[in-house]
Amino acid sequence: MEKYRLLREKLLRDSVVKLEQLVPATPASDVDLLRAHDRRYVEGLRNHTLPEKELRPIGLTWSPQLLERSLTSVGGFIAATDHALKDGFSALLAGGTHHAHADRGEGYCVFNDFAVAALRLLDLGRVKRILIIDLDVHQGNGNSSILGHREDVFILSLHGERNYPFRKVPSHLDVALPEGTTDEAYLEALEGALRSITFEPEIIFYQAGVDNLREDLLGTFHLTFEGLRARDRRVLKYARGTPVALAIGGGYASPIDLTVEAYANTFKVAREIFSQ
Ligand SMILES: [Zn+2]
């Protein structure tokens, strides 16, 4: 949990963002949540009436604070998508909760921020097509179960074939890579995947998980800081004027400072590219 605070502090300390560029997130409303989630699930979480066995796969203990944090994290990503449409780029210093399904959470994900924000923008007619680039080492099974059948959304996922979730839900384009994947092989696979996409989005949601770092405890890849920087540069250049809303995704290195450093590097690359 402390990585979120450490990232915020680091971005300010390294002058990557200014205090006035940070906007506090507000909780998502039920109207927004119910576009992606079942009423029973949302109400069960709000009222703490979900049976314990349904909460267990989330891996976090229910508390009023967890509920508030989960709602606020989704609200933050919704705001990031609005800011991205206005300014070209915006990011949430949290989120990327791609394992949450319509009727259940899992893998530390309570609500699915990308699905909620995507269905909101489409519903409100703000955009017609959304590209999700999910580069967390874990496959976004929740994104795929909620959005994988849609034609106005395209999900690209690059992930570890031997990583959680062990039952993957098909995305529009899944690239599963073996254990020990290095910078070179990873960047080549990313390049090939991006080149093959013919979908023309009006906004890109980028799940920039850094749990593919070699030192990560929950990942199977061997990427380095330099490899991750190259990855981010490639994705953000691919956008070429298409607005990008970013969420930081997973990161569980030991020590956690390595994860925070990797997240901060993503923001440095974004600053480099979007200030040009
Ligand atoms: Zn992950």
Residues whose N, C-alpha, C, O or C-beta is under 5 A from the ligand:
A	BS01	ZN	D136 V137 H138 G209 D211 G250
